[in-house]
Amino acid sequence: MRHLKIMFLQSNENRANPQESLTGFNSSRRLNEGFFTEEVKQLILKTANAIAGSFSARNKSELIMLTDLADILKS
């Protein structure tokens, strides 16, 4: 979990755009496949959905990003 937290903080500090962040996440996931248990994957999706819905209803771009994230975690 610490690894994910560090990645999140770095992306936030660098104001990375969402697509770059998703690409970086996918690369990191491939390098650390053993870390991404089903429990961790579900927690990531649950957290991403909660963040996307925290300000208002999810918009189209957020839904696309959530779908892309789910696809990455399934691969």
C-alpha positions in Angstrom: 0.0 0.0 0.0 2.8 2.4 0.7 4.0 2.1 -2.9 0.5 3.3 -4.1 0.5 6.1 -1.6 3.9 7.3 -2.8 2.8 7.2 -6.5 -0.4 9.1 -5.6 1.5 11.8 -3.8 4.1 12.2 -6.5 1.4 12.5 -9.2 -0.5 15.0 -7.1 2.6 17.1 -6.5 3.6 17.0 -10.2 0.1 17.8 -11.3 0.3 14.9 -13.8 -2.5 14.7 -16.2 -4.9 11.8 -15.7 -3.8 9.8 -18.8 -0.1 10.1 -17.8 -1.0 8.9 -14.3 -3.0 6.0 -15.6 -0.1 5.0 -18.0 2.4 5.2 -15.1 0.1 3.2 -12.9 -0.2 0.5 -15.5 3.6 0.3 -15.9 4.0 0.1 -12.1 1.3 -2.6 -11.9 3.2 -4.7 -14.5 6.4 -4.4 -12.6 4.7 -5.3 -9.2 2.1 -7.9 -10.2 2.5 -9.8 -7.0 1.3 -6.8 -5.0 -2.0 -6.5 -6.8 -4.0 -9.2 -5.1 -7.8 -9.3 -5.6 -8.3 -7.5 -2.3 -5.9 -4.7 -3.3 -7.5 -4.4 -6.8 -11.0 -4.1 -5.2 -9.7 -1.5 -2.7 -8.2 0.6 -5.6 -11.5 0.5 -7.6 -13.6 1.3 -4.5 -11.3 4.2 -3.6 -11.2 5.6 -7.2 -15.0 5.4 -7.4 -15.4 7.2 -4.0 -13.0 10.0 -5.1 -14.7 10.4 -8.4 -18.1 10.7 -6.7 -17.1 12.8 -3.8 -17.8 16.2 -5.4 -20.8 15.5 -7.6 -22.1 12.8 -9.9 -19.4 11.2 -12.1 -18.9 12.9 -15.4 -18.2 11.2 -18.7 -14.4 11.6 -18.5 -14.4 10.2 -15.0 -16.4 7.2 -16.1 -14.0 6.5 -19.0 -11.0 6.7 -16.6 -12.7 4.4 -14.1 -13.4 1.9 -16.9 -9.8 2.2 -18.1 -8.6 1.6 -14.5 -10.8 -1.5 -14.1 -9.5 -2.8 -17.4 -5.9 -2.4 -16.3 -6.6 -4.2 -13.0 -8.2 -7.1 -14.9 -5.3 -7.6 -17.3 
